[in-house]
């Protein structure tokens, strides 16, 4: 599926909820793993382009881009997930998200598909103790022989270590 087709699918798709989780996910690749984020959080998909770096920003924040007058921070998910660095290529994309009223982008190795998952295809996040931080994993999705790691992107982006969304002190 081309980037243009994917963007039109994202913008024009209908949505429903399963147990508080949207049943439609945009899937993307980081290394050999496939991840999914709720389609309702996705604003658009763009090819990777030049980013203005910001001095003293955390490593995972690549910089910012000007998106139709809005300054958008760009997060490299490989760095955030402590994966090895990779050269950006023609498949590298930026997924523009709207999370808690804030527009931001995430750099991923490639976008795969928009998929629907039924409640039977959703599994809870595994309990891995303190060995692996599963705080941002909302569950696992299975489709055919594929396993998707479903990311709670709003929880991740609003976490204190990201510092991108103001915390409510209520």
C-alpha positions, -999 to 999 in steps of 0.1 A, spaced: 0 0 0 14 34 -10 19 63 15 -9 82 -3 -33 52 -1 -25 47 36 -31 84 44 -65 83 27 -74 51 46 -64 67 79 -83 99 72 -114 82 58 -119 52 80 -148 45 104 -141 36 140 -156 16 168 -145 6 203 -139 -28 219 -137 -27 257 -125 9 257 -99 2 230 -105 12 194 -107 -19 172 -87 -3 144 -50 0 145 -23 15 123 5 -10 123 42 0 119 76 -16 120 106 -10 142 133 -35 134 117 -70 132 88 -61 155 54 -49 145 35 -24 166 0 -10 165 -15 23 177 -51 33 178 -61 48 145 -81 75 163 -48 90 175 -34 92 139 -37 125 121 -16 117 90 14 98 76 43 116 60 76 107 45 107 115 65 120 150 58 145 174 72 140 181 109 152 212 128 172 200 158 166 216 192 196 221 215 195 202 248 165 181 238 164 145 251 180 120 226 147 105 215 134 139 204 149 143 169 137 179 166 107 198 152 90 203 119 67 231 108 34 214 97 12 240 82 21 266 108 22 242 138 55 234 153 55 196 158 80 177 180 94 145 163 102 115 185 124 86 172 107 55 185 139 34 180 157 56 205 127 57 229 126 19 229 164 15 233 168 -2 199 199 0 177 202 30 154 194 26 117 199 48 87 166 64 75 156 53 40 128 57 16 105 35 38 111 56 70 80 76 78 67 100 104 33 93 118 17 125 129 -4 120 160 -30 141 179 -27 130 215 -45 149 243 -49 179 220 -12 180 212 2 173 177 35 153 176 52 129 152 69 96 157 96 82 133 92 46 125 109 22 100 77 18 80 39 17 81 24 -17 73 -14 -15 73 -46 -5 90 -62 -35 106 -93 -43 126 -90 -66 156 -119 -84 172 -120 -89 210 -109 -125 204 -77 -112 187 -68 -90 217 -47 -103 246 -37 -85 278 -1 -72 281 22 -99 295 33 -96 331 71 -95 328 78 -82 362 105 -55 365 126 -70 337 109 -52 309 88 -20 312 54 -28 299 38 4 312 29 16 276 18 -18 262 -20 -20 262 -20 -55 249 -11 -78 221 -30 -84 189 -29 -115 169 -38 -116 132 -29 -147 111 6 -156 122 15 -120 132 18 -107 167 13 -70 172 25 -51 202 -3 -26 209 11 7 223 -9 30 245 5 60 227 -14 86 248 0 71 280 35 70 265 34 106 253 19 120 285 44 102 307 67 124 328 99 112 311 85 124 277 75 158 290 55 166 259 20 169 274 12 189 305 3 168 335 -30 175 353 -23 182 389 -59 176 400 
